[in-house]
């Protein structure tokens, strides 16, 4: 490891997953000039995680405490295991190092608040996001101005609503802010819609179409008109990783936690029967 390199520790349920592979590759290639390296990893599923670490030439540590001695920052991954995130966060927050927590942040909003509270107690700069926060959709909204966005429609797919609704939701909230007043759900099968009412009369429709070919996309409506944007998925993880490294460098989050919490709250409400019958206040 070169002198002066900044070391990231991967903490996971099972290190052998798409996100660990993707971020490791980006740090070793596209983002190599940033000077960050993966200093080691640790996983709750020890055998599978050790095999992944050996195959990818990453130092493996049995515990987060052992890993801590060799890293400057943490990335808590476990993208398909949000129920493990509180446990994993509690294992690293006492060390006080900037930490990124992967999507989906938490299994419910109560746990999400516990994670933020734990980070605050240990004075840990921390943030969470879906990779769909960093796309051409947000670039366009930055160009026209968030305050001018009156309505959005977003689309996304994936294996299941519980795991993948985060992506089209993140697109809407990152562009329109946390001011959601109420939500309703239409459809609980493979085609599902979330209707969001925001402050100031603004609205959004979030489409989640699982187990089907549904490219991530959004339409953005301002007083001047509507623009449809298909997401270039080849760039979103690179953009996300850059944002994480920026947070590590500055040692402060670059995402408003109110947005992360309202996304989780919407997911909670969307899973309730009452949301299928009418609007539920957030």
DOKOL-623420 format. One record per residue: x, y, z of N, C-alpha, C in turn. Coordinates in steps of 0.05 Angstrom, whole numbers, plus 5000, padded with zeros to 4 digits. Layout:
XYZXYZXYZ/...
# end
This chain:
501749765000500050005000501850255000/501350434981502950674979502650855002/504751005008504751185031502751415025/501151485045499251705042496551625031/496251365023493651285013491551275035/489151345028486951345047485551075046/485150955069484250675070481350645078/479850495062476950445067476650155076/474950115096474249855105471449775096/471249555083468549445075467449285098/465049345107463749195128461149095117/460648835119458348715104457148485119/454848395109453748145118455347925104/455347925077457047745061458447915040/461047925041462548105023462248024994/461347784989461047694961458447784950/458348034941455848144929456548354907/454648434892455048604869456248874878/455248994900456249254908459149244917/459949054932462749034940464549004916/463748834897465248794872465449054856/463249194855463149444839464849664851/464549714877466149924889469049864891/469749604895472549534895473849584867/472449504846473449554819473749844813/471750014821471950304816474250424830/474750344856476950464871479650384860/479750154848482250054837482750154808/480750254795480950334767480150624762/477650674757476650944750477351154771/477351074797477851274818480651244831/482351104818485051054829486551304836/486251514819487651764823486751914849/484451834859483451964883485051884908/486551674906488351594928487051434950/484751314945483351144964483750854957/484150684976484350394972482650244992/481950004986480549835005482649705023/482649795048484749695066484049435079/481649345076480849085087477849065088/476948825096474048775098473348585120/470848585128469848405148466948345142/466148095147463348025141462247835162/459647855167458347685186458347395176/457947355150458147095138461147045132/462546935152465446945152466646775129/465646535125466946355106466746475078/464246555070463946675043465546935040/465547095061466947345060470047305058/471047105073473947045071474646955043/472946795031473546695003473546934984/471647114987471547354970474047514973/474847564999477247725004479747604992/480047344995482347204984482447224954/480147184941479947194912480547474901/479847684917480147954908482648094920/484347944934486748044946486148284965/484148234981483448435002483948305029/485248445047485848345074483248295088/482948065101480547995116480948005146/478948115160479148135189476648005201/477047865223474847725235472847905248/473748145257471848325270472348615260/470348785263470549065256472749205273/473049115298475049235315477849185304/478348945294480948885282481349035256/479249055241479349215216479949505221/478849615242479049895248481949995249/483749825259486549895262487949945235/486649855214487949865187486450045167/484450195176482850355157482350635170/481550815152480951095160477951155156/476550995141473751035135472350765133/469750775135468150525132466050555111/465650335096463250315079461750065088/459350105099457649885107455949825083/456249585072454949505048452349345054/452449085051450048925057447549035043/447749085016445549225003442849075003/442948805006440548655007439748575035/441148675055440648595083440348835101/438449015096438149255113437749195143/436648955149436148885176438748845192/440948825177443648785190445049055194/443949275183445449525183445849645211/443749625228444049735255446349595270/446349335269448549175281451249255270/451449275244453949345231454849625238/452949815238453550085246454650105274/453249965292454149975320456849845324/457649675305460349555308462549745299/461949955283464050135274463750425284/461450515291461050795299462750875323/463250695343464850775366467750865358/468650795334471350875326471351165314/469051275310468851565302469751635274/469751435256470751485229468451525209/468751705189466651745170465751485157/463151465155461951205147459751245126/459851085105457651075085456050825090/453350845090451650615093450050575067/450150345057448950285031445950285032/444650275009441750245007441149945013/438849865020436750035033437650085061/437450335070438750425095437950255119/435350205122434350075146431749935140/430949735156428449585150425949745157/426249965172423950135179425050405190/423250595192424150865199425050885228/423950715246424850705274427850635275/428550425260431350335260433150545246/432050675226433550885212434251115232/432351185248432851395268434951305289/434851045296436850935315439650955303/439850895278442550905265443551195265/441951385258442751665258443451755287/441851675306442451745334445051635343/445651385336448251265343450551405330/450251485305452351635292452851905306/450652035314450952295328452352255355/451652045369452952005396455951975393/456751845372459651795368460952005349/459352215342460452435325461552325299/460052145287460852025262459552155238/461052275219459852365194458852125179/456252125172455051885160452851965141/452651815119450451855101449751595087/447351595075446451365060445051455035/445051285015443751354990443451114971/441551134954441450954931443151074909/444250914891445851014869444251184850/441551164851439851314833439651614841/441051694862441251974869443052124850/444751984836446852104820446552034791/444852174777444252114749443752374733/443152334708442452564691439852704699/438252564714435752684724436352904743/438152854763438953064782440453284768/442053214748443453424733441553614720/439353504709437453684696435953854716/435253744739433853894760435654114770/438254064773440154274781440254494761/439854424736439954624714437454804715/435154684719432654834718431854954745/433054844767432554934794430454774808/431054654831429154484845426554624851/426754884857424255034864422355054841/423255004817421555024793420154764785/420854544799419754284793417054254806/414954214790412254194799411253904801/412353734784411353454783413553284772/413653034782415552834771414152564768/415052414749414352124747416951974745/417351774762419751614761419051314756/420951174744420550884739422950734748/422450484758424650304765423650024768/425449834767424649554769426349414790/426849154787428349004806426948744815/428148604834427148344842424548374859/424448574876422148604894421648894901/419248954908418549224916420149304941/420249134961421649194986424549284982/425949144964428749204960429249424940/427549444919428249624897426549874894/424449904910422850154909424650394917/426750344932428550554941429550714917/430050594894431350724871429550934858/427150874849425451094838424651294859/424351204884423751394906426051584910/428551484909430851664913430951874891/430251794866430251984845428352214851/425952144860423952354865424652534888/425452414910426052574934428552734931/430652634917433052784914432553024896/430553014879429953244862427853434873/426053334890423853494900424053554930/425853424944426253484973424553314991/424853355017423553185037420653265044/419553475031417053575039414653415030/414653155034412352985027410253005049/407753055041405653085061403952835064/403552685042401952435043402652255020/401951995023402651795003400351595000/399951494976398051284971399351084952/398550834955399650614938397450494921/398050464895396250324877397550084866/396449844872397649594862399749484880/399549224886401449094903402748854890/402248824864403448604849406048694836/406448604811408848674797408948964787/406549074785406349364777405149514800/406749694812405849844835406450144831/404750314841405150604839404950724867/406650924872406351084896405651364887/403551474898402751754892403651924916/405252124910406352294931405352584928/404252684949403552974950405553114967/406853324956408853484969407553754978/409053894994408354165002408154344977/406654554978406454744956404954644932/403354434936401754324913403354164893/405854094900407453934882406753634884/407153474863406453194863408453024849/408352764855410052574841408652304840/409352144819408451874816410951704814/411151504831413551324831412551044823/413550954800412750694789414950484795/414050264807415850044814414849794800/416149714778415349484762417349264765/416749064782418748854788418648624769/421048484767421348254750420448304721/421248534711420648604684422848794674/423048824648425049014637424049294639/424849434660423949704664426449884669/427350024648429650204652429050424672/431050504688430650734705430350984689/428251134695427751384680426051564697/425751814687424052014701423152214681/420852334687419952574673419752794694/420653024686420753254704419153484691/417153574706415353784696415854044711/416354254697416554524707414254694695/414154944702412155114689412655154660/415155094651415855124623415254884606/414954654618414454414603415454164617/415453934602416153674614418453554597/420453444612422653314598422853024609/423052834590423452554597426452484596/427452344616430252284618430651994624/432051844608432751564614435451564627/435751424649438151424665440351254651/442751364650445051214641446151054665/445250804667445950644690448950574692/450350614670453250554670454850744687/453650974694455151184708454351214738/452151094746451051164772452751074795/454050844793455650754815458250904817/459350984794461751154793461051424807/458751534800457951794811457451764841/456251544850455751504878458451474893/460251324882462851284895464351554898/464151724878465451984879464152154902/461552134905460252284926461052184954/461351914956462251804981465151894988/466851894969469651984973469752274981/467952434969467752724976466952755005/465052595014464252595042466452515060/468052315052470352225068472352455070/472952585048474952805048474153035066/471653115064470653355078469853275107/469453015112468552925138465853045146/464153075127461453155133459553055111/457152985118455252885097454553085077/454052995052453153175031450253115023/448852965040446052905036444452985061/442153115057440453185079439152935090/439552875116438452635127435352645127/434152875126431252895124430252745099/431752755078431052615053431252315057/433352225070433751935075431451835093/430751985113428651895132425851895119/425252095102422552095090422351875069/424551805056424451575038423751325053/425051285076424451045092421651055103/420651285111417951315121415951245099/416451335074414651275052414550975047/416950845048417050555045415350405067/415550515091413950395113411050415107/410150655100407250695095406350535071/408050515051407250365027406750065033/407949965054407449695062405049645079/403549855085401149835102398649825085/396749665094394249625079392749885075/392850065095391350315093392150485070/394750465061395750625039394450535013/393350295012392050194987389150304985/388150415007385450505008385150805005/387350955009387251245006389851365016/390051625015392451765023392951735053/395451705060396351685088398251915094/397852065115399652285122402352175130/404352325122407152255128408052395153/
# end
